[in-house]
Amino acid sequence: MTTLVGRPLPGHLSFLQPLVMNDLARFGNKNDGGYLLPLRSIDNLDALLSFGLADNWIFEKDLKDRFPDLLIHTYDHTVRPSVDGKILRRSIFKGLIKLFLFQASIPEVYGRIRAYREHKLFFFRRCTHFEEKIFNRRDNDSDATIGQVFSRVPGKSNVLLKMDIEGGEYRVIPQILEFSKAITLMVIEFHDTELYRELFEKRVKEILADFEIVHLHGNNFIGTAADGLPEVLEITFLKRKFIAPNSPRREVLPIPGLDAPNNPLKSDLPFAFATCATSR
């Protein structure tokens, strides 16, 4: 596979330069919804907190297949795939009507039936979906604060936190960091990094007080800022205790064979770093 090479990011963004991890593995979809995690950090995970689910839980399923006893709590108020599958059952019914009216195909209806079965198989016992919005305060009964989230996983000390909440990440990162002792690994999708550049840089630097960046990937559904930084950026953060001193840093992204474009119909977003970041 040919390595894509983009122009170097400006020097003031060198704090984003990720460490080289030789044990990165992909979990989730091949394209959108897939993330790279360092294997050294996941063997002792005891909980996954997933903020932003929609109708795709392949990332969560991949981790559950690897660790059957993993406690998984997902949060999403938008699609509301309730535990009894009412939304998915309604989708099947609508699909059958469309099939009768020649507005849908048999594979499409089968796909809806398969989604219902997979949902029923996944969301039970130690996998719970909360139909709540992750927020920094409780304005409505459907809002969940980070304090509430962690109160539901008492005693967990090796948590993986995955967050894709369409810009809400900037509000809740300070609250998340109050629980950093319990968090081993975080995968956060940052949105509108050009529009909120000052806030984006501030939040990432706050995280870097306890974590290191071990991977970056630009979401190619959106483009790049004038300086080359992707406007939607997926960042994997790892607690420092898992990182060897003087670890080298990666100069060019994406990683061939591991990274994949979120939109498979477009090329991935390449970028590089002009100079090697100093140790933090």
C-alpha positions as semicolon CSV with decimal commas, in nm:
position;residue;x (nm);y (nm);z (nm)
1;M;0,000;0,000;0,000
2;T;0,135;0,342;-0,098
3;T;0,203;0,584;0,184
4;L;0,017;0,913;0,152
5;V;0,238;1,210;0,234
6;G;0,085;1,544;0,323
7;R;0,248;1,879;0,388
8;P;0,390;1,930;0,736
9;L;0,174;2,093;1,000
10;P;0,309;2,420;1,145
11;G;0,554;2,390;1,430
12;H;0,318;2,520;1,698
13;L;0,107;2,206;1,647
14;S;0,398;1,975;1,731
15;F;0,229;1,891;2,063
16;L;-0,007;1,673;1,856
17;Q;0,274;1,450;1,726
18;P;0,192;1,093;1,833
19;L;0,428;0,841;1,980
20;V;0,518;0,537;1,773
21;M;0,330;0,232;1,903
22;N;0,428;-0,101;1,751
23;D;0,119;-0,278;1,882
24;L;-0,163;-0,071;1,735
25;A;-0,466;-0,274;1,625
26;R;-0,791;-0,171;1,463
27;F;-1,124;-0,220;1,640
28;G;-1,459;-0,144;1,481
29;N;-1,539;-0,082;1,117
30;K;-1,278;-0,082;0,846
31;N;-1,385;0,273;0,765
32;D;-1,601;0,513;0,971
33;G;-1,643;0,389;1,329
34;G;-1,307;0,212;1,348
35;Y;-1,025;0,322;1,579
36;L;-0,667;0,217;1,651
37;L;-0,581;0,107;2,005
38;P;-0,246;-0,003;2,151
39;L;-0,281;-0,366;2,257
40;R;-0,052;-0,320;2,559
41;S;-0,321;-0,115;2,730
42;I;-0,635;-0,322;2,683
43;D;-0,567;-0,659;2,848
44;N;-0,670;-0,534;3,191
45;L;-0,963;-0,314;3,089
46;D;-1,263;-0,353;3,317
47;A;-1,508;-0,109;3,154
48;L;-1,582;0,066;2,826
49;L;-1,769;0,398;2,836
50;S;-1,889;0,482;2,488
51;F;-2,034;0,828;2,424
52;G;-2,205;0,847;2,085
53;L;-2,339;0,525;1,937
54;A;-2,598;0,591;1,663
55;D;-2,677;0,258;1,496
56;N;-2,319;0,128;1,483
57;W;-2,178;-0,070;1,775
58;I;-1,913;-0,275;1,592
59;F;-1,632;-0,109;1,790
60;E;-1,803;-0,210;2,114
61;K;-1,874;-0,558;1,980
62;D;-1,511;-0,612;1,879
63;L;-1,397;-0,535;2,233
64;K;-1,672;-0,750;2,382
65;D;-1,570;-1,044;2,161
66;R;-1,213;-1,009;2,287
67;F;-1,311;-0,952;2,652
68;P;-1,646;-1,124;2,727
69;D;-1,654;-0,997;3,086
70;L;-1,599;-0,633;2,991
71;L;-1,863;-0,397;3,134
72;I;-1,994;-0,174;2,854
73;H;-2,206;0,137;2,901
74;T;-2,309;0,327;2,589
75;Y;-2,472;0,669;2,579
76;D;-2,673;0,809;2,289
77;H;-3,002;1,000;2,297
78;T;-3,038;1,047;1,921
79;V;-3,123;0,704;1,779
80;R;-3,266;0,561;2,101
81;P;-3,216;0,187;2,027
82;S;-3,410;0,085;2,341
83;V;-3,338;-0,243;2,512
84;D;-3,658;-0,403;2,387
85;G;-3,572;-0,310;2,028
86;K;-3,894;-0,117;1,955
87;I;-3,723;0,120;1,712
88;L;-3,561;-0,167;1,524
89;R;-3,883;-0,369;1,514
90;R;-4,061;-0,068;1,367
91;S;-3,784;-0,044;1,107
92;I;-3,846;-0,406;1,005
93;F;-4,221;-0,341;0,973
94;K;-4,163;-0,035;0,754
95;G;-3,919;-0,235;0,543
96;L;-4,177;-0,509;0,483
97;I;-4,432;-0,249;0,372
98;K;-4,178;-0,096;0,132
99;L;-4,096;-0,443;0,001
100;F;-4,468;-0,505;-0,067
101;L;-4,485;-0,169;-0,252
102;F;-4,165;-0,253;-0,448
103;Q;-3,983;0,034;-0,274
104;A;-3,730;-0,187;-0,096
105;S;-3,526;-0,496;-0,178
106;I;-3,514;-0,828;0,003
107;P;-3,147;-0,770;0,109
108;E;-3,248;-0,432;0,258
109;V;-3,524;-0,591;0,467
110;Y;-3,293;-0,873;0,568
111;G;-3,040;-0,613;0,681
112;R;-3,301;-0,459;0,912
113;I;-3,386;-0,800;1,056
114;R;-3,018;-0,874;1,110
115;A;-2,970;-0,539;1,290
116;Y;-3,258;-0,625;1,524
117;R;-3,114;-0,969;1,603
118;E;-2,763;-0,828;1,660
119;H;-2,902;-0,558;1,888
120;K;-3,090;-0,815;2,098
121;L;-2,781;-1,031;2,123
122;F;-2,552;-0,744;2,221
123;F;-2,744;-0,521;2,462
124;F;-2,808;-0,746;2,757
125;R;-2,637;-0,840;3,084
126;R;-2,312;-0,639;3,102
127;C;-2,387;-0,422;2,797
128;T;-2,623;-0,133;2,868
129;H;-2,746;0,146;2,645
130;F;-2,847;0,468;2,824
131;E;-3,078;0,687;2,617
132;E;-2,911;0,997;2,755
133;K;-2,711;1,291;2,626
134;I;-2,361;1,340;2,764
135;F;-2,350;1,698;2,890
136;N;-2,166;1,911;3,146
137;R;-2,483;1,976;3,345
138;R;-2,839;1,847;3,381
139;D;-3,079;2,076;3,199
140;N;-3,315;1,789;3,120
141;D;-3,394;1,446;3,259
142;S;-3,225;1,297;2,952
143;D;-2,892;1,469;3,028
144;A;-2,613;1,266;3,192
145;T;-2,313;1,432;3,355
146;I;-1,972;1,269;3,370
147;G;-2,016;1,230;3,745
148;Q;-2,332;1,027;3,687
149;V;-2,158;0,816;3,425
150;F;-1,876;0,716;3,660
151;S;-2,115;0,661;3,951
152;R;-2,261;0,376;3,746
153;V;-1,924;0,197;3,723
154;P;-1,802;0,206;4,085
155;G;-1,468;0,044;4,152
156;K;-1,357;0,038;3,790
157;S;-0,996;0,149;3,756
158;N;-0,900;0,058;3,397
159;V;-1,157;0,233;3,183
160;L;-1,153;0,288;2,808
161;L;-1,349;0,599;2,716
162;K;-1,463;0,648;2,356
163;M;-1,629;0,979;2,265
164;D;-1,789;1,100;1,942
165;I;-2,056;1,353;2,044
166;E;-2,043;1,604;1,759
167;G;-1,876;1,897;1,932
168;G;-1,998;1,830;2,285
169;E;-1,652;1,698;2,375
170;Y;-1,523;2,049;2,449
171;R;-1,781;2,093;2,727
172;V;-1,714;1,769;2,914
173;I;-1,338;1,711;2,890
174;P;-1,267;1,905;3,213
175;Q;-1,517;1,682;3,397
176;I;-1,371;1,368;3,240
177;L;-1,024;1,462;3,362
178;E;-1,154;1,470;3,719
179;F;-1,173;1,089;3,682
180;S;-0,841;1,046;3,500
181;K;-0,708;0,808;3,767
182;A;-0,969;0,553;3,657
183;I;-0,905;0,600;3,284
184;T;-0,640;0,401;3,096
185;L;-0,720;0,493;2,739
186;M;-0,932;0,748;2,554
187;V;-1,039;0,776;2,191
188;I;-1,190;1,117;2,123
189;E;-1,320;1,258;1,797
190;F;-1,268;1,635;1,797
191;H;-1,500;1,835;1,572
192;D;-1,460;2,177;1,409
193;T;-1,093;2,209;1,498
194;E;-1,062;2,515;1,276
195;L;-1,367;2,697;1,411
196;Y;-1,277;2,613;1,773
197;R;-0,899;2,606;1,728
198;E;-0,811;2,789;2,051
199;L;-1,045;2,570;2,256
200;F;-0,929;2,256;2,074
201;E;-0,565;2,326;2,158
202;K;-0,652;2,409;2,518
203;R;-0,849;2,087;2,574
204;V;-0,584;1,863;2,416
205;K;-0,310;2,020;2,627
206;E;-0,522;1,965;2,939
207;I;-0,544;1,596;2,852
208;L;-0,168;1,578;2,795
209;A;-0,108;1,647;3,163
210;D;-0,176;1,276;3,231
211;F;-0,185;1,112;2,887
212;E;0,018;1,088;2,568
213;I;-0,109;1,090;2,211
214;V;-0,045;0,752;2,049
215;H;-0,244;0,798;1,730
216;L;-0,407;1,061;1,510
217;H;-0,641;1,020;1,217
218;G;-0,823;1,281;1,010
219;N;-1,188;1,216;0,924
220;N;-1,216;1,270;0,549
221;F;-1,590;1,338;0,550
222;I;-1,475;1,694;0,627
223;G;-1,170;1,870;0,487
224;T;-0,872;2,044;0,641
225;A;-0,803;2,389;0,778
226;A;-0,578;2,628;0,589
227;D;-0,275;2,503;0,785
228;G;-0,345;2,139;0,696
229;L;-0,499;2,018;1,023
230;P;-0,809;1,802;0,962
231;E;-1,126;1,973;1,077
232;V;-1,241;1,649;1,240
233;L;-0,960;1,469;1,417
234;E;-0,965;1,129;1,591
235;I;-0,708;1,113;1,870
236;T;-0,609;0,812;2,082
237;F;-0,469;0,901;2,426
238;L;-0,284;0,652;2,648
239;K;-0,198;0,687;3,018
240;R;0,174;0,756;3,058
241;K;0,247;0,451;3,273
242;F;0,220;0,231;2,961
243;I;0,480;0,428;2,769
244;A;0,854;0,364;2,770
245;P;1,086;0,662;2,828
246;N;1,225;0,835;2,520
247;S;0,976;0,669;2,285
248;P;1,008;0,796;1,927
249;R;0,735;0,998;1,760
250;R;0,560;0,934;1,431
251;E;0,633;1,179;1,151
252;V;0,382;1,084;0,881
253;L;0,015;0,988;0,894
254;P;-0,201;0,793;0,809
255;I;-0,047;0,451;0,878
256;P;-0,066;0,221;0,575
257;G;-0,243;-0,107;0,646
258;L;-0,402;0,015;0,970
259;D;-0,568;0,347;0,896
260;A;-0,854;0,366;0,648
261;P;-1,056;0,660;0,516
262;N;-1,384;0,721;0,700
263;N;-1,543;0,781;0,362
264;P;-1,416;0,496;0,143
265;L;-1,507;0,689;-0,173
266;K;-1,247;0,957;-0,099
267;S;-0,875;0,948;-0,025
268;D;-0,757;0,959;0,334
269;L;-0,622;1,287;0,474
270;P;-0,241;1,278;0,488
271;F;-0,040;1,509;0,710
272;A;0,306;1,521;0,865
273;F;0,506;1,698;1,132
274;A;0,784;1,940;1,040
275;T;0,995;1,877;1,349
276;C;1,003;1,611;1,617
277;A;0,812;1,711;1,929
278;T;1,010;1,728;2,248
279;S;0,932;1,488;2,532
280;R;0,645;1,594;2,752
